[in-house]
Structure formats: structure tokens, C-alpha cells
């Protein structure tokens, strides 16, 4: 089955709340995950919420990587969507490491299946 890209939906549970609440850690994780996926980074944008939580997106030439964190729940929701030769699965261990996740749920969606 031919597809334009792979879209990984990643949920991380049991994470360290302090790292999930750090805009700097989120940015470093996005940067490293982009590199590990073999993607081309165009821009990273992050936003720190009050009283807690961070959202961020790495815009990559191959699509995007996004994250939304709930430090009070030890939870992070991520999308890793890549096209071409970039491998979204290579980003998963990066996020697990940075946020010290004890559990991960991974769903893959093939995007643009059977395109002409």
C-alpha cells in the first residue's frame, strides 16, 4: 500500500511533571526528535501556559511534530507526521527519554494512501 506519509499519534503517561512544564525541555526534545527522524527543521514554536503546560510544534520540511503537555497529569499528547524518507518512529525514544515516560501508546495512520 503506497502512502504519502506516516502520522504517529503518541501518548505518553507517567511522565515527570517538571520536564513537561518546561518550555526549554519541550523545545530541546522537538529539536532532537526532528534530527533523529532524519527530518529538516524549518521552525520551532512553543508556548508556556499559566499555571502549567506547554504546547509546541516543529515545522519540518516533511510535515510537523507537535506536543501538548499536562504536567499535573504526567501526560503528553504528540503527533509525529513525516513524509518522504524521514522516519517518525525514530522520534519516539527521544520524547520518552526527555519526559521520563513510564507508558506509551502509539497509533500509526498512513496518510495519502493510494495517491495517484
Steps between C-alpha positions, in 0.01 A plus 500: 500500500659826388457805726625858502607483862477351848319678780580370847262587783703464819363519854746501789388422855679497835722787392702733721285810557795739524633407156150516350466852638830626359483694175877452461479121540212479252700700245812284547291183462338629180841594358659163582199300380509685168867411461447133595211470251732620225276799434584856402414755770345823373374657824408421860226688681412437866259657745502472881157506664414633844481341745652201318548320171687554177400467136750489219540424135800428285419594145710269286541478124344155523190622697494560880558376854270639769462461876253607767582430866297458818764503777239459772398168342847384393364484145615617156318473166716505188469479122799400291406533134768445237511448127780380277795323658458646851411232757256615771570194714852629570352793694310287750799403721606865514169610655489201734850588622445875546172461688589179686182327382406173665236413238450580133208444266582513128262508205613526138288654227613471139426835335413538132455127446491390136564848366527534124 
